[in-house]
Amino acid sequence: MERYKEISDLLLELATTLTACGSHTSRIVRNVNRAAQCFGCSTDITLFQKNITMTLRDNRDGEIRLTAVKKITPRPIDFRIVSSISSLTWYAYDNLISIEEFRRRFDEIVHRPRYSTLPVTLLVGIANACFCRIFTGDLPAMLLVLAGTLVGFSARSYLTRQRTNALVVFIISAFLSSFVVGAAVQLGVPTQTAHIAIGSSVLFLIPGVPLMNGVIDVLEGHVLAGVSRLITATVSIVCITIGLSISLLLLGINEL
């Protein structure tokens, strides 16, 4: 049973990592089952919003079963990790590697250095400014959105590192981003598309990955997981709206 417990712990860690990094449920199930086949086992997985329940079975002796639950630890969305883990499970399936080698390769993927904060923040700001342009914002509006996004994203990164409640992070980040843009407009920055600039300033906070994964899960039959993702994304959007509304009220802006 010690061996099965070791396999179960590894597969649960793999599943929770995929979930936290932005994978949809069907991909998680496929990857975990593929890895389990490498060790002569199969799995049944139930995914919830905050934890995963998994039953591990020996393919040769169906009477040997082990059920375990693991909490999903929040992580930044990282599709590099999702892709690398998928490749690892295929490699393990084709070559039947040992659990020790699988663990070593998995740890290398998980602990791979992330991109530096500064270029990520700058690129997010540029991307959000491009969103402003897509919605017909002029150049001054784009520059305002860039400045607001840099402030809001920096605040979000800092608060996340401090383990602040995610919903509070959304409210504060949305408030700061829109307040910077709105205050600049009130101070007389020459732009013909001020309303577009203020509205675009919070777009970087929109939870696109949970929304897409929620729809995919519902369409693929994982209704419980999909609905929970969609509800979480909806609550996040409400928090963004609250932050934006607070800044508009403080600045005396009545409409966008």
C-alpha positions in Angstrom: 0.0 0.0 0.0 3.0 2.3 0.5 3.7 2.1 -3.3 0.0 2.9 -4.1 0.0 5.8 -1.7 3.2 7.2 -3.4 1.5 6.9 -6.8 -1.7 8.5 -5.5 0.2 11.5 -4.0 2.1 12.0 -7.2 -1.0 11.8 -9.4 -3.0 14.1 -7.2 -0.2 16.7 -7.2 -0.1 16.4 -11.0 -3.9 17.0 -11.2 -4.0 19.9 -8.8 -1.0 21.6 -10.6 -2.8 21.2 -14.0 -6.0 22.7 -12.5 -4.3 25.6 -10.9 -2.3 26.4 -14.1 -5.4 26.7 -16.2 -6.2 23.3 -17.7 -9.8 22.2 -18.4 -11.1 19.1 -16.7 -11.0 16.6 -19.6 -7.3 17.3 -20.2 -6.6 16.8 -16.5 -8.4 13.5 -16.5 -6.6 12.3 -19.7 -3.2 13.3 -18.4 -3.7 11.7 -15.0 -5.0 8.4 -16.4 -2.1 8.3 -18.9 0.4 8.7 -16.1 -1.5 6.1 -14.0 -1.3 3.5 -16.9 2.5 3.9 -16.7 2.3 2.5 -13.2 -0.2 -0.3 -13.9 -3.1 1.7 -12.4 -6.3 3.6 -13.4 -8.1 6.5 -11.8 -11.5 8.0 -11.2 -11.4 11.7 -10.6 -13.9 14.2 -9.2 -12.9 17.8 -9.5 -14.3 20.6 -7.3 -13.4 24.2 -7.1 -11.0 23.9 -4.2 -10.0 20.2 -4.1 -9.8 17.0 -6.1 -10.9 13.6 -5.1 -9.3 10.6 -6.8 -9.7 6.9 -6.5 -6.6 4.8 -7.6 -7.1 1.2 -8.7 -4.7 -1.5 -9.6 -5.4 -2.8 -13.1 -4.3 -6.4 -12.2 -6.2 -6.6 -8.9 -9.4 -4.6 -8.9 -9.8 -5.1 -5.2 -6.8 -2.9 -4.4 -8.2 0.7 -4.3 -7.0 3.9 -2.6 -9.1 7.1 -2.4 -7.5 10.4 -1.5 -8.3 14.1 -1.5 -6.0 17.0 -2.1 -6.5 20.8 -1.9 -5.9 22.8 -5.0 -3.1 25.4 -4.2 -3.6 28.6 -6.2 -0.9 29.2 -8.8 -0.5 31.8 -11.7 -1.9 30.6 -15.0 1.0 29.0 -16.9 0.3 27.1 -20.1 4.0 26.2 -20.3 3.6 23.9 -17.3 0.3 22.5 -18.7 2.0 21.6 -22.0 5.2 20.2 -20.4 3.2 18.0 -18.0 1.2 16.7 -21.0 4.4 15.9 -22.8 5.8 14.2 -19.7 2.7 11.9 -19.4 3.1 10.8 -23.0 6.8 10.2 -22.4 6.0 8.1 -19.3 3.3 6.2 -21.2 5.5 5.3 -24.1 8.7 4.5 -22.1 7.1 3.1 -18.9 9.5 5.1 -16.7 9.8 4.5 -12.9 7.9 6.6 -10.4 11.2 8.1 -9.2 12.1 9.3 -12.7 8.6 10.7 -13.2 8.7 12.6 -9.9 12.1 14.0 -10.8 11.0 15.2 -14.2 7.7 16.6 -12.8 9.5 18.6 -10.1 11.8 20.1 -12.8 8.7 21.3 -14.7 7.0 22.7 -11.6 10.0 24.5 -10.3 11.1 25.9 -13.7 11.9 29.7 -13.3 9.1 32.0 -14.2 9.3 35.0 -16.4 10.7 38.2 -14.8 7.9 40.4 -13.3 9.0 43.6 -15.0 8.7 42.4 -18.7 5.5 40.6 -17.9 4.0 43.8 -16.4 5.1 45.9 -19.4 3.7 43.4 -21.9 0.4 43.2 -20.1 0.2 47.0 -20.2 0.9 47.1 -23.9 -1.6 44.4 -24.6 -4.3 46.2 -22.6 -3.5 49.4 -24.5 -4.0 47.5 -27.7 -7.4 46.5 -26.5 -8.2 50.2 -26.1 -7.1 50.7 -29.7 -9.3 47.8 -30.9 -12.3 49.6 -29.3 -11.3 52.8 -31.3 -9.4 54.5 -28.6 -7.0 57.2 -29.7 -3.3 57.4 -28.9 -3.6 59.5 -25.6 -6.3 57.0 -24.5 -3.9 54.1 -25.2 -1.2 55.8 -23.2 -3.5 56.3 -20.3 -4.6 52.7 -20.4 -1.0 51.7 -20.4 -0.3 53.7 -17.3 -3.4 52.5 -15.5 -2.7 48.9 -16.3 0.9 49.1 -15.0 -0.4 50.4 -11.7 -3.2 47.9 -11.5 -1.2 44.9 -12.5 1.6 45.8 -10.2 -0.9 46.1 -7.3 -2.4 42.7 -8.3 1.0 41.0 -8.3 1.9 42.5 -4.9 -1.4 41.6 -3.3 -1.3 38.1 -4.7 2.2 37.5 -3.2 0.8 38.7 0.1 -1.9 36.0 -0.2 -4.7 38.6 -0.1 -8.2 37.3 -0.9 -8.6 37.0 -4.6 -11.9 38.9 -4.7 -10.4 41.8 -2.8 -7.4 41.8 -5.2 -9.8 42.2 -8.2 -11.6 45.1 -6.5 -8.4 47.0 -5.6 -6.8 46.3 -8.9 -9.8 47.5 -10.9 -10.1 50.5 -8.7 -6.5 51.6 -9.1 -6.4 51.0 -12.9 -9.6 52.9 -13.6 -8.8 55.7 -11.0 -5.5 56.4 -12.7 -7.1 56.8 -16.1 -10.1 58.7 -14.8 -8.0 61.1 -12.7 -5.8 61.9 -15.7 -8.9 62.6 -17.8 -10.3 64.9 -15.1 -7.0 66.7 -15.0 -7.3 67.6 -18.7 -5.3 65.0 -20.6 -6.4 65.6 -24.2 -8.2 62.6 -25.5 -11.4 62.2 -27.5 -12.1 58.7 -26.3 -12.0 59.1 -22.5 -14.9 56.7 -21.9 -13.1 54.0 -23.9 -9.9 54.5 -22.0 -11.7 54.1 -18.6 -13.6 51.1 -19.7 -10.6 49.4 -21.3 -8.4 50.0 -18.2 -9.8 47.0 -16.4 -9.9 44.5 -19.3 -6.6 42.8 -18.2 -8.5 41.5 -15.1 -11.2 39.7 -17.0 -10.9 36.0 -16.1 -10.8 34.6 -19.6 -9.3 31.2 -18.8 -11.9 30.2 -16.1 -14.7 31.4 -18.5 -13.4 29.3 -21.4 -12.6 26.3 -19.3 -16.0 26.5 -17.7 -17.8 26.5 -21.1 -15.5 23.6 -22.3 -16.2 21.6 -19.1 -20.0 22.0 -19.5 -19.9 21.0 -23.2 -17.8 18.0 -22.4 -20.1 16.7 -19.6 -18.1 17.9 -16.6 -21.0 20.0 -15.5 -20.2 20.4 -11.8 -16.6 21.6 -12.5 -17.8 23.8 -15.4 -20.5 25.5 -13.5 -18.3 26.1 -10.5 -15.7 27.7 -12.8 -18.3 29.9 -14.4 -19.7 31.0 -11.1 -16.2 31.9 -9.9 -15.5 33.9 -13.0 -18.8 35.7 -12.7 -18.1 36.7 -9.1 -14.7 38.0 -10.2 -16.3 40.1 -12.9 -18.7 41.5 -10.3 -15.7 42.5 -8.2 -14.1 44.2 -11.2 -17.4 46.1 -11.6 -17.3 47.1 -8.0 -13.8 48.5 -8.2 -14.6 50.4 -11.4 -17.8 51.8 -9.9 -15.9 53.1 -6.8 -13.4 55.0 -8.8 -16.2 56.5 -11.0 -18.1 57.6 -7.9 -15.0 59.2 -6.3 -14.2 61.0 -9.5 -17.7 62.1 -10.1 -18.0 60.5 -13.5 -21.6 59.6 -14.2 -21.3 57.6 -17.4 -18.9 55.8 -19.7 
